[in-house]
Amino acid sequence: MRLFSNFSLFAVLTLAGSCALLSTSLSAAAEKPAAAPTSPSSVLITNDDLPGQLPSSGTFFAIGTTGALSNPNRVSLGGSGSGGGYFGSNRVNILNNPTTPCAFLSLGGSNVVSAVDINTQQDIGNFQAASSDSGHDNGIGLVNNGTYLYANFTSSETLATFSIGTGCTLQFLGDIAPIGLHNGNLKGMATHGNLMIATFGDGSIESFNISAGIPVSNNDLQNATGYTTSRFSQGVDITQDGHYAIFGDQSTTDTIEVSDISSGKLTKTVLYNFGTGGNSNNVLLSPDETLIYIANTATGQVTAAFFNATTGKVSPGCTSKQLKGFDNSWVFLSSPVSQLPSGTGSVLYLAEFGGSSGIAVVNVTSSGGKCTLTEASGSPVVDPDSTFLLSIGVYPPRSF
């Protein structure tokens, strides 16, 4: 069941095209002159995740009022990426600091976290955790709670804590080595205040107290409900009031699980199985909490499920047509993010991984208990600097 959550670089190269073609494409991307920096008022940021000897980068796109992306600006990060990894581990993380908003991008090949000043689109530097921390095989997942940044090093199976300083700087504080009930390693993470929720590759989930920085288990490690039917929680999001944790499962159909966390700990999840979209590894709650967006990696589609933030109940919504170029130009879909920090988020963006990596642009409508997801005419937008795109972020981010 690791097919949709983990893949080797060899498999990636086989799917994306020949090694020679990728090398030529990426070398050209690495040498492309940087465009003039875009306005920091609203940008989409990619983690280009270039592996090996190629210097990796983040690419900043200006977001127009209609959600259109333009003026890509490549910011070299001075390290190498992992060229793939776990879908549930986000490699772009945004700190919405009013003075110096920061984009943190992980570089799994160099085992560091890079920080970029969003206002100036300048690389601040790379920050290392313990010398033994490694994310070379499957990347480094990131999440922050405004005070601390957490980095999931997937190869060493360690979770590092950094304090966030002025000017987007990071200071390493220490590691823990969380592990699932069945020896699975950490996949997805989400924070709300002093609470962290984590998923493991074996179908188990756990919460941590992060009030003092380094996570301390709340001793609630448990199997999610889907475990008994081979539905393994991967992605996770948390409601604005911290009442519910929402999990997206690795599954052959759309499967969502919800846990009431109002006590500060996990409770038994309620499972909702619906829709024909294959796989639910990545989930995103809309800013108004009425929709859960699901990246259907296996079928190249996007699903929106209706969510009741008062009761925690999930009900069927809508599924897009297969996005353009699936299983041809690109092979994996992940990392849904929304254009706006309010309402349904307006336009939805997703990372497309493959020989022609790009960003899917999907228009969302929702009214009267009905919704539609329609790919924009200009979609996908090519990421000129990567064929390994799995993670994207938007500034300004959603407010919770």
HELIX and SHEET records of a PDB file:
HELIX    1   1 LEU A    9  ALA A   16  1                                   8    
HELIX    2   2 CYS A   19  GLU A   31  1                                  13    
HELIX    3   3 THR A  166  CYS A  168  5                                   3    
HELIX    4   4 THR A  225  THR A  229  5                                   5    
SHEET    1   A 4 LEU A  69  SER A  76  0                                        
SHEET    2   A 4 SER A  57  ILE A  63 -1                                        
SHEET    3   A 4 VAL A  43  ASN A  47 -1                                        
SHEET    4   A 4 SER A 391  TYR A 395 -1                                        
SHEET    1   B 4 VAL A  92  LEU A  95  0                                        
SHEET    2   B 4 CYS A 102  LEU A 107 -1                                        
SHEET    3   B 4 VAL A 112  ASP A 117 -1                                        
SHEET    4   B 4 GLN A 122  GLN A 128 -1                                        
SHEET    1   C 4 ILE A 140  ASN A 144  0                                        
SHEET    2   C 4 TYR A 148  PHE A 153 -1                                        
SHEET    3   C 4 THR A 158  ILE A 164 -1                                        
SHEET    4   C 4 LEU A 170  ILE A 176 -1                                        
SHEET    1   D 4 LEU A 186  HIS A 192  0                                        
SHEET    2   D 4 LEU A 195  PHE A 200 -1                                        
SHEET    3   D 4 SER A 204  ASN A 209 -1                                        
SHEET    4   D 4 VAL A 216  SER A 217 -1                                        
SHEET    1   E 4 LEU A 186  HIS A 192  0                                        
SHEET    2   E 4 LEU A 195  PHE A 200 -1                                        
SHEET    3   E 4 SER A 204  ASN A 209 -1                                        
SHEET    4   E 4 GLN A 222  ASN A 223 -1                                        
SHEET    1   F 4 PHE A 232  ILE A 238  0                                        
SHEET    2   F 4 TYR A 244  GLN A 250 -1                                        
SHEET    3   F 4 ASP A 254  ASP A 260 -1                                        
SHEET    4   F 4 VAL A 270  PHE A 274 -1                                        
SHEET    1   G 4 ASN A 282  LEU A 285  0                                        
SHEET    2   G 4 LEU A 291  ASN A 296 -1                                        
SHEET    3   G 4 GLN A 301  PHE A 307 -1                                        
SHEET    4   G 4 VAL A 314  THR A 319 -1                                        
SHEET    1   H 4 PHE A 332  SER A 338  0                                        
SHEET    2   H 4 VAL A 347  PHE A 353 -1                                        
SHEET    3   H 4 GLY A 358  SER A 367 -1                                        
SHEET    4   H 4 LYS A 370  GLU A 375 -1                                        
SHEET    1   I 4 PHE A 332  SER A 338  0                                        
SHEET    2   I 4 VAL A 347  PHE A 353 -1                                        
SHEET    3   I 4 GLY A 358  SER A 367 -1                                        
SHEET    4   I 4 VAL A 381  VAL A 382 -1                                        
END                                                                             
